[in-house]
Amino acid sequence: MSMVTRTLLIVAPAVLAAAALRPRSNSSRQSATGNASGAGS
């Protein structure tokens, strides 16, 4: 398996999960979401 394929298999689900969780967490856990995204980047 190539490195690109392996990276996509790891990154794609993580990006989709983050996109799915963001709108829900934004309204109820705004500060927690801000801290998590700040620490992530």
Secondary structure, DSSP 8 states (H G I E B T S, - for coil): --HHHHHHHHHHHHHHHHHHHHHHHHHH-HHHHHHHHHHH-
